[in-house]
C-alpha cells in the first residue's frame, strides 16, 4: 500500500554544486551507460522490487474491499473504515517515524517492512481457510500494512539517493514513477482476474509474494550506506521531530510545495469520491466504460514520467514545473462537462492531462527534496511533508461525498475541480517563479537548524 498522492520525487541534473557523498559509493567517475540508470545493477534491483511490490499493492487495494463486501457482507461504512485504516498511520506515527528513520540504516528497515506486510497479508487467507476471518482482522491488517508503508516510504525516499548519485537522480525517479503509474493501470485488471480465478482471499497470497520479492531484491543491493551521525542517537525524538517541522515551515521552497500538495490532494480526492457515481448515474455509463475512462489518468502519469527528464532539462526544474501545472491543471474542468457519446472524450482528455502534470510534479518535487534537504534531516522532512499531504486525503473524500449528496454529482464535480484548476498559483507565487532551476542546497543557516 505504498501509495502517496503528490508525495513526489525530483531534481535537476545541471547544477554545479553537488551534495556530499560517501566516498565508497561515489559513482561520479563512472562512465554513463547507454542504458542510463538501468545500467546500474543496484538500481535495477530497487526498480524490480518496487515495480513488483507496486503491482501487489494494486491487488490489495481491490482485494481487501472485495473480501469485506463479498466474504463478510460489509456495508459502505465498513469499507470506508477499511480504506481509512490504510492512511491513518501517516497521521498517528508519521512524524516520529521520520525522526526514527534518520537514526537507522535504511535497507534493513525497508526489508523488515516488506516482511511485516507479507506476514499480515498471509494471515487473511490463513484465517479464511480456518473459517475464522473477521472484519476486525481486516482492519488490523490494513493498519499493519499502512504502518509498514509509512516506515518503508520514509526510508525509501532517503535511500534512493544512496543508490544513485546526483546526476542520475532525476532519471531514476522518473523510471520509478513511470513503473508505479504502469502498475496502477495494470493492477486493478490483474486483481480482478486473480479474484475471479482464485477468489479475493487467495489473491492476497500473490500480493504477499510481491513483498517477498521486494525484500529479496533489496537484500541483494550492494551499495554501502554512509555512517550515521553518532550525535543523532543523543537527541530526543521530540526535538528531532521539531527540527523537521521547523525546516519545512521556514523554507521558502518546501513550504509552498507542501501547501500545494495538501490543497491538490484535498481537491483530487474530493472529485474522485464522486466521479464513479457521476459517471454511472449522471452520464449513464456501464462499469466497464467507467473503468476504461479512469485509466486515462494513469496513462497520463506514464507519459509524464517519460517526459519529466526532458522537460526539466529543456526548461529547468522550477520553470518546467510551473509551465506544466499552468498548461495541464485547467483541463480538469473538462471532467464535469462530460456527457454520453463523444462527450466522453472530455473526461478522457482532462484526466490524461491532469495525470501527466501531477506525475511530472511528483518527480520534480520529490527529487528536489532528496537533493535539497541535508542528509541528517531528510527522513524527517519526507515524513513531515507526507503527513501534511496525506492528512487532507480523508477530508477531501468526505467533503466530496457530502457535496455529492447535498448539491448533486455534477455540481460537486464542478466545485472540487474548480479548486484543482487554479491550484498551480500556490507554486507560481513562491520564489520558484523567479528562477530557472530549483536550488540544490538550502542556505547554511537552514541546513544546520537545531532544536
Secondary structure as UniProt FT lines:
FT   TURN            5..6
FT   HELIX           23..25
FT   TURN            28..29
FT   TURN            34..35
FT   HELIX           36..39
FT   HELIX           41..66
FT   HELIX           67..71
FT   HELIX           76..102
FT   HELIX           106..129
FT   TURN            130..131
FT   HELIX           135..163
FT   HELIX           166..198
FT   HELIX           200..219
FT   HELIX           230..233
FT   HELIX           237..250
FT   TURN            252..253
FT   HELIX           254..277
FT   HELIX           278..282
FT   HELIX           287..315
FT   HELIX           317..328
FT   HELIX           329..337
FT   HELIX           341..343
FT   HELIX           344..372
FT   HELIX           375..377
FT   HELIX           378..407
FT   HELIX           409..421
FT   TURN            422..423
FT   HELIX           424..428
FT   HELIX           431..434
FT   HELIX           444..447
//
